[in-house]
Amino acid sequence: MSGALKKRLSKIATWIATFLLMIVMGVPGLWVVLSAFRPNREIMAKPAIWIPENPTFSNFAAIFGFGDAQVAIPVLSYFTNSMIIASTSTVIALMIGMSGGYAFARFRFRFKNSLFLGLMLSRAVPGIALSLPVFMIWSKLGLIDAKLGMIIVYVALNVPFTIWLIDGFFRQIPKEMNEAAQVDGCTRWQAFWRIEFPLARSGIAAAGVFAFLTSWNEYALASQLTRSTDSKTLPVGLMDFTAQFTIDWAGMCAMAVIIIVPALILTFLVQKHLIAGLTFGGVKG
């Protein structure tokens, strides 16, 4: 067997394996989306009904309080809480990440490597492992069931990755560009905003998308730190569809689609910057 034929067969096998893997990963999501447009009786039918026989938007109407069959779940409040918490924590994490990433990329200071390693190790700790100590501290500070408490937690979770990604991106921008701008009369701050920041926006956008999605989809910590409609997020609100003996699968799937859509829209809007940030900014120089 020639080398070219082996290479071609290997490429075909890779494509087939990737396609099968994508099917395995995509089927659960496809089932959730399809189930959002069908009644409970079709969802529970055996054998399974894949294509909705009578597609309907009644599940969405019910969770938003319209139509005859209404669901007593404050979806709009949960959506507002999620948007406020995710957006605010993302903005704050990006501001800290830009400052920290730029400092690690451009300056030398004592314990620089140790601090950077500490940030990366903190990122390795799963959020659920922090739920008990965070709950105890937050309860003493009065931050349980408060948006501020969730924002602080998500900022702490997102800052290490944000710093790492933005640091790697700034390292790819030659220092000489900043120095040339200062020679031409710019201050260091002006050189950053006019020269380096525009070149780094792809990496910053990528970090922002990941920070937002982490805050938007997180469940483990939110389920421990939120109690009422004043602070509950959409992932936690999904549990409101479960009762002692029954589960409203149709309503839960409809709400899951509502959770998915903003994330897809955000990713689509910044996909160009996201791809550039991941392929260029994530490589440390």
GITA-V215598 format. One record per residue. N is the residue number from 0. PHI is phi in degrees with one decimal (none if undefined). NEAR is the number of other ideal C-beta (glycine too) atoms within 8 Angstrom. Layout:
N,PHI,NEAR  N,PHI,NEAR
//
This chain:
0,none,3  1,-69.9,5  2,-64.6,5  3,-65.1,6  4,-67.1,8  5,-60.8,9  6,-65.0,8  7,-67.4,8  8,-64.7,8  9,-64.4,8  10,-66.2,8  11,-63.8,8  12,-62.1,8  13,-64.5,8  14,-63.5,8  15,-64.1,8  16,-62.9,8  17,-64.7,8  18,-62.9,8  19,-64.6,8  20,-64.1,8  21,-65.2,8  22,-64.2,8  23,-60.3,7  24,-74.7,8  25,-88.9,8  26,-59.6,8  27,-58.9,7  28,-65.0,9  29,-63.9,8  30,-62.5,9  31,-62.6,12  32,-63.3,11  33,-64.3,11  34,-68.4,11  35,-67.9,13  36,-112.8,10  37,-137.2,15  38,-75.2,10  39,-59.0,8  40,-64.4,6  41,-74.7,10  42,-64.9,11  43,-89.7,7  44,-66.2,8  45,-131.6,4  46,-67.4,4  47,-62.8,5  48,-103.2,9  49,-79.0,5  50,-87.7,5  51,-55.5,10  52,-72.1,6  53,-132.1,6  54,-54.9,5  55,-145.8,9  56,-100.4,6  57,-64.1,9  58,-64.0,15  59,-70.2,11  60,-62.2,9  61,-65.7,14  62,-74.5,13  63,-97.3,8  64,87.7,6  65,-108.3,6  66,82.9,7  67,-77.2,3  68,-92.9,6  69,-100.7,8  70,-108.6,11  71,-82.5,3  72,-126.4,11  73,-76.2,7  74,-61.9,13  75,-62.1,7  76,-65.1,10  77,-64.7,15  78,-63.2,10  79,-63.0,8  80,-60.6,15  81,-61.8,13  82,-65.8,9  83,-64.4,9  84,-65.9,14  85,-67.0,12  86,-67.3,9  87,-64.3,10  88,-64.6,15  89,-67.5,13  90,-61.3,8  91,-65.2,10  92,-62.8,15  93,-67.4,13  94,-62.3,8  95,-68.4,12  96,-64.4,17  97,-64.0,10  98,-65.5,8  99,-68.6,14  100,-62.7,17  101,-66.2,13  102,-64.4,9  103,-67.7,11  104,-81.6,10  105,-111.3,8  106,-115.9,6  107,-112.4,3  108,-153.6,6  109,-64.3,3  110,61.2,6  111,-60.0,10  112,-66.2,6  113,-66.0,7  114,-64.5,8  115,-64.7,11  116,-63.6,8  117,-62.5,8  118,-63.0,13  119,-67.3,10  120,-67.2,8  121,-65.2,8  122,-69.6,9  123,-75.9,5  124,-78.8,8  125,-66.5,5  126,-60.3,10  127,-63.8,7  128,-69.0,6  129,-93.7,10  130,-61.9,11  131,-67.8,6  132,-62.1,7  133,-64.2,12  134,-61.1,11  135,-65.3,8  136,-68.9,8  137,-65.0,12  138,-65.3,9  139,-72.5,6  140,-90.2,7  141,72.9,7  142,-104.1,10  143,-71.2,10  144,61.0,9  145,-137.3,10  146,-61.3,11  147,-59.5,7  148,-61.8,14  149,-68.9,16  150,-62.5,12  151,-61.7,9  152,-61.7,11  153,-71.9,16  154,-62.3,12  155,-62.8,7  156,-71.3,11  157,-90.1,16  158,-59.8,13  159,-57.1,11  160,-65.4,11  161,-62.4,17  162,-62.7,15  163,-60.8,12  164,-68.5,17  165,-70.1,19  166,-59.6,15  167,-62.0,16  168,-74.3,17  169,-64.1,14  170,-67.2,9  171,-82.7,9  172,-91.5,11  173,-58.5,4  174,-62.7,7  175,-61.5,6  176,-66.7,12  177,-66.4,14  178,-65.8,8  179,-64.9,8  180,-65.0,12  181,-69.4,11  182,-63.7,6  183,-78.6,6  184,114.4,4  185,-79.4,10  186,-76.4,6  187,-61.5,8  188,-64.9,6  189,-65.8,9  190,-63.2,14  191,-65.6,11  192,-72.1,8  193,-91.5,9  194,-113.6,12  195,-78.4,13  196,-61.0,10  197,-59.7,7  198,-73.8,8  199,-95.6,13  200,-64.8,9  201,-65.0,14  202,-65.7,17  203,-66.7,15  204,-63.9,12  205,-62.0,17  206,-63.6,16  207,-64.8,11  208,-63.2,12  209,-66.3,12  210,-64.3,17  211,-65.1,13  212,-65.4,11  213,-61.5,11  214,-70.7,14  215,-68.9,13  216,-98.4,9  217,-65.3,13  218,-120.6,8  219,-56.3,9  220,-71.7,14  221,-62.9,13  222,-68.2,10  223,-90.0,9  224,-104.2,15  225,-119.6,12  226,-131.6,6  227,-119.4,7  228,-67.5,8  229,-71.8,9  230,-137.8,14  231,-60.9,13  232,-100.1,15  233,-59.2,14  234,-58.1,12  235,-69.8,12  236,-64.0,13  237,-59.2,11  238,-70.3,7  239,-67.5,6  240,-83.7,12  241,-100.5,8  242,-117.5,6  243,-64.6,3  244,-122.6,3  245,-134.5,6  246,-133.7,7  247,-84.1,11  248,-64.6,11  249,-63.8,13  250,-65.2,13  251,-64.5,12  252,-66.7,14  253,-62.8,13  254,-69.1,15  255,-62.4,11  256,-64.0,12  257,-62.4,12  258,-69.7,14  259,-72.6,11  260,-58.6,8  261,-59.4,9  262,-64.7,12  263,-65.7,8  264,-62.3,8  265,-62.0,11  266,-63.3,11  267,-65.6,7  268,-67.3,6  269,-114.1,12  270,-60.9,8  271,-62.7,7  272,-69.6,11  273,-63.6,13  274,-64.7,8  275,-64.1,12  276,-66.1,17  277,-75.2,9  278,-85.8,7  279,-117.1,11  280,-70.8,15  281,-80.7,12  282,-97.8,8  283,-77.9,6  284,-87.4,5
//
